[in-house]
Amino acid sequence: MKSINRFSIPLAAALCLGLTACKKGEEAAEAPTAAPADTQAAAEPKPRGEEFELAAGLPAGKQVDLEIKTETQVEVKFGDQAQPPQKHAMTLDLSHKVSEKRDDGGFDIEMELVKKTFDMKVGTNGWTFDSSRPKSEDGKNPVFKDLRKAVGGKITYATKPDGSLGKLDGYDSFIKKATRSVSRSSRGMLAALYSKPAVAKMLLVPSGLPGKPVAEGDTWKESKVDMTPAGILQADTTYTFEGWSLREGRKVAVIAANAVYRKPQPKSSGGGAAGGEAGMDEGDDAGMDEGMMADDAARGAEMGGGEEGMDGGEGGAEGGGEAKAPAGPMLAPGELGKASGKIIFDPEPGMVVEITGEQMFLVEQTVQNKTLSRKIDVKVTSAVKKVADLPAEQ
């Protein structure tokens, strides 16, 4: 809402407009001077509004279908030489079967990776993978075979009464299925896609909720280690409760998020990682640069019969205008990345139904006495697409 002060008229002028004539000369000079409108506003601060409990929960006995879309652009420069730009887009379709509420108030959930698409371009070359297509259409590209392995994989997990992540089961078997006998060109990419912090972002665990009653305009902060396209970084995030909006006839809360990424602090003996639980550690390969992983996968792909050749094809979530994230500002000294986005929270099931965000990272390292830099721009949308009854037991 626009501030009324922008359109306010000084009190003396307003009185003149309301009368047939205004006194002039000395009478006007003797008139008391009204305080400026902005001074009046400052003397009467807006009262704090009604508080709301944005409490976490889940739809008991339902299946929740979640879609995560990630679009990444990587600009690579080695010394003074610009390298071919990289673009890749990935979509994950995930189903979550939610149990009835346990006696302690938490839930048990089974997640399945139902479908995956991946579109890759390096310069003018590229390829597109879609797990819903027949395997016979994969051709000779070894990366396609490796990307397909995780489809159908399942992980079971539990939420605590406050909605945070509890016990995570089945992760090791999921990783075994997803990475068994993969080609060398896929290892780095899969290490990032299925690291524990990355998998944590696929779960129905709320992100950015305040954990206390808040009124419109309130802010709160969170600091944690996070998995990013630039590796494992320290994320310091400020959240703001912007207010309420209507989506499909339902009243939802809109939360703005702005994050700054820096090098992580030394890990303490009992410290945890992104995802909320101490057991969600990063893994040995999780900190690899995503741009490098994607580049490795692209260079190693076999298409058109050539070992290094790539002659493949060219290559959303529902949401309102209030969920569009603004572009992040430029980086300050010591900052490796920034992000801005929106969180849409539905208080009826107590569930985050959409997250949209834009991220920007700048990673530099010295290779052969030259600076290798990667500017990484990412757009992410994570949205609940459907909530339905659990399928009948077979």
Order of alpha helices (4+ residues) and beta strands (2+ residues): alpha-alpha-alpha-beta-beta-beta-beta-beta-alpha-beta-beta-alpha-alpha-alpha-beta-beta-beta-alpha-beta-beta-beta
